[in-house]
Amino acid sequence: MPTTVAASALTPLTTLAENGGHHNSLSPYLTGFGALGALLLLLVIVTRFNRD
């Protein structure tokens, strides 16, 4: 049974790999700076609650 699942998943993965998965609606800079901002916010929150 697992080989059937792997075979059925192979076609969409191959299509995604050939197209590169790029979306014009997502800016890499916006995504990167948004992730950086979220991680920095989490860092500040964690260090505020870690006052032993």
N, CA, C and O atoms as a DFTB+ gen file, in Angstrom:
208 C
 N C O
     1  1       0.816      -1.210       0.000
     2  2       0.000       0.000       0.000
     3  2       0.861       1.277       0.000
     4  3       0.486       2.223      -0.693
     5  1       1.983       1.369       0.726
     6  2       2.786       2.599       0.696
     7  2       3.352       2.917      -0.681
     8  3       3.576       4.087      -0.990
     9  1       3.590       1.911      -1.514
    10  2       4.120       2.211      -2.841
    11  2       3.092       2.934      -3.696
    12  3       3.455       3.735      -4.558
    13  1       1.798       2.658      -3.464
    14  2       0.751       3.356      -4.205
    15  2       0.714       4.828      -3.815
    16  3       0.542       5.695      -4.671
    17  1       0.873       5.109      -2.535
    18  2       0.882       6.496      -2.077
    19  2       2.100       7.220      -2.644
    20  3       1.990       8.363      -3.088
    21  1       3.248       6.569      -2.632
    22  2       4.455       7.199      -3.162
    23  2       4.333       7.450      -4.666
    24  3       4.778       8.484      -5.165
    25  1       3.726       6.496      -5.386
    26  2       3.568       6.671      -6.825
    27  2       2.584       7.786      -7.145
    28  3       2.782       8.530      -8.105
    29  1       1.528       7.909      -6.354
    30  2       0.552       8.972      -6.617
    31  2       1.093      10.343      -6.230
    32  3       0.651      11.353      -6.777
    33  1       2.035      10.397      -5.306
    34  2       2.617      11.678      -4.914
    35  2       3.759      12.093      -5.822
    36  3       4.194      13.244      -5.781
    37  1       4.242      11.190      -6.628
    38  2       5.399      11.474      -7.471
    39  2       5.088      12.509      -8.555
    40  3       5.914      13.379      -8.830
    41  1       3.917      12.425      -9.166
    42  2       3.580      13.340     -10.259
    43  2       3.483      14.800      -9.796
    44  3       4.090      15.664     -10.429
    45  1       2.746      15.114      -8.718
    46  2       2.721      16.531      -8.296
    47  2       4.083      17.045      -7.841
    48  3       4.414      18.207      -8.076
    49  1       4.876      16.191      -7.192
    50  2       6.201      16.626      -6.764
    51  2       7.114      16.888      -7.952
    52  3       7.914      17.824      -7.931
    53  1       7.000      16.074      -8.972
    54  2       7.801      16.284     -10.180
    55  2       7.398      17.579     -10.872
    56  3       8.252      18.326     -11.349
    57  1       6.106      17.840     -10.927
    58  2       5.621      19.084     -11.540
    59  2       6.108      20.297     -10.762
    60  3       6.517      21.294     -11.356
    61  1       6.066      20.217      -9.430
    62  2       6.526      21.322      -8.589
    63  2       8.021      21.546      -8.773
    64  3       8.474      22.689      -8.818
    65  1       8.782      20.478      -8.879
    66  2      10.226      20.610      -9.049
    67  2      10.566      21.204     -10.410
    68  3      11.517      21.978     -10.516
    69  1       9.818      20.862     -11.449
    70  2      10.103      21.396     -12.776
    71  2       9.756      22.872     -12.869
    72  3      10.467      23.638     -13.519
    73  1       8.669      23.280     -12.224
    74  2       8.256      24.678     -12.293
    75  2       9.035      25.553     -11.331
    76  3       9.036      26.774     -11.489
    77  1       9.683      24.989     -10.361
    78  2      10.474      25.769      -9.423
    79  2       9.677      26.256      -8.232
    80  3      10.276      26.676      -7.243
    81  1       8.365      26.221      -8.278
    82  2       7.548      26.641      -7.146
    83  2       7.566      28.137      -6.888
    84  3       7.259      28.572      -5.778
    85  1       7.919      28.932      -7.887
    86  2       7.977      30.380      -7.693
    87  2       6.589      30.988      -7.872
    88  3       5.842      30.631      -8.783
    89  1       6.270      31.920      -6.972
    90  2       5.006      32.644      -7.066
    91  2       5.329      34.123      -7.176
    92  3       6.107      34.658      -6.386
    93  1       4.738      34.772      -8.142
    94  2       5.013      36.189      -8.349
    95  2       4.403      37.061      -7.261
    96  3       4.817      38.206      -7.084
    97  1       3.418      36.531      -6.526
    98  2       2.760      37.347      -5.525
    99  2       3.574      37.463      -4.241
   100  3       3.292      38.333      -3.418
   101  1       4.589      36.596      -4.048
   102  2       5.396      36.643      -2.838
   103  2       6.742      37.287      -3.133
   104  3       7.495      36.830      -3.993
   105  1       7.024      38.348      -2.407
   106  2       8.326      38.982      -2.538
   107  2       9.298      38.306      -1.576
   108  3       8.987      38.164      -0.394
   109  1      10.453      37.892      -2.051
   110  2      11.406      37.239      -1.147
   111  2      11.872      38.153      -0.019
   112  3      12.104      37.689       1.097
   113  1      12.010      39.440      -0.298
   114  2      12.437      40.368       0.738
   115  2      11.354      40.536       1.797
   116  3      11.650      40.572       2.992
   117  1      10.107      40.636       1.364
   118  2       9.015      40.771       2.313
   119  2       8.892      39.525       3.177
   120  3       8.676      39.626       4.385
   121  1       9.028      38.364       2.574
   122  2       8.952      37.116       3.318
   123  2      10.111      36.999       4.302
   124  3       9.916      36.614       5.455
   125  1      11.312      37.329       3.849
   126  2      12.488      37.222       4.714
   127  2      12.449      38.184       5.879
   128  3      12.715      37.796       7.016
   129  1      12.120      39.446       5.606
   130  2      12.068      40.420       6.683
   131  2      10.889      40.164       7.618
   132  3      10.972      40.440       8.815
   133  1       9.800      39.641       7.077
   134  2       8.675      39.274       7.936
   135  2       9.036      38.143       8.877
   136  3       8.682      38.174      10.055
   137  1       9.746      37.134       8.361
   138  2      10.189      36.026       9.211
   139  2      11.199      36.505      10.242
   140  3      11.146      36.085      11.398
   141  1      12.118      37.376       9.843
   142  2      13.096      37.918      10.773
   143  2      12.412      38.722      11.877
   144  3      12.768      38.610      13.050
   145  1      11.430      39.529      11.492
   146  2      10.695      40.306      12.488
   147  2       9.930      39.426      13.460
   148  3       9.897      39.702      14.659
   149  1       9.316      38.369      12.948
   150  2       8.577      37.453      13.827
   151  2       9.518      36.745      14.788
   152  3       9.192      36.582      15.964
   153  1      10.679      36.325      14.306
   154  2      11.636      35.654      15.183
   155  2      12.204      36.609      16.229
   156  3      12.389      36.220      17.382
   157  1      12.479      37.840      15.844
   158  2      12.963      38.807      16.822
   159  2      11.899      39.125      17.869
   160  3      12.217      39.302      19.045
   161  1      10.648      39.196      17.447
   162  2       9.563      39.425      18.392
   163  2       9.449      38.266      19.377
   164  3       9.280      38.481      20.577
   165  1       9.543      37.043      18.869
   166  2       9.510      35.879      19.750
   167  2      10.700      35.878      20.697
   168  3      10.561      35.493      21.858
   169  1      11.864      36.300      20.225
   170  2      13.042      36.368      21.079
   171  2      12.833      37.353      22.221
   172  3      13.187      37.064      23.363
   173  1      12.266      38.502      21.922
   174  2      12.010      39.502      22.951
   175  2      10.995      38.979      23.964
   176  3      11.174      39.151      25.169
   177  1       9.939      38.344      23.481
   178  2       8.923      37.816      24.381
   179  2       9.497      36.743      25.292
   180  3       9.232      36.742      26.494
   181  1      10.283      35.827      24.730
   182  2      10.852      34.741      25.526
   183  2      11.828      35.272      26.563
   184  3      11.835      34.801      27.700
   185  1      12.661      36.254      26.185
   186  2      13.620      36.770      27.152
   187  2      12.937      37.596      28.233
   188  3      13.471      37.700      29.337
   189  1      11.788      38.182      27.963
   190  2      11.066      38.922      29.003
   191  2      10.467      37.964      30.037
   192  3      10.430      38.290      31.223
   193  1      10.002      36.801      29.608
   194  2       9.402      35.847      30.529
   195  2      10.445      34.969      31.215
   196  3      10.100      34.209      32.120
   197  1      11.707      35.055      30.808
   198  2      12.735      34.177      31.362
   199  2      13.553      34.903      32.423
   200  3      14.780      34.802      32.439
   201  1      12.890      35.623      33.297
   202  2      13.564      36.335      34.376
   203  2      13.566      35.447      35.621
   204  3      12.594      35.422      36.376
   205  1      14.650      34.732      35.824
   206  2      14.725      33.842      36.984
   207  2      15.241      34.586      38.199
   208  3      15.372      33.998      39.272
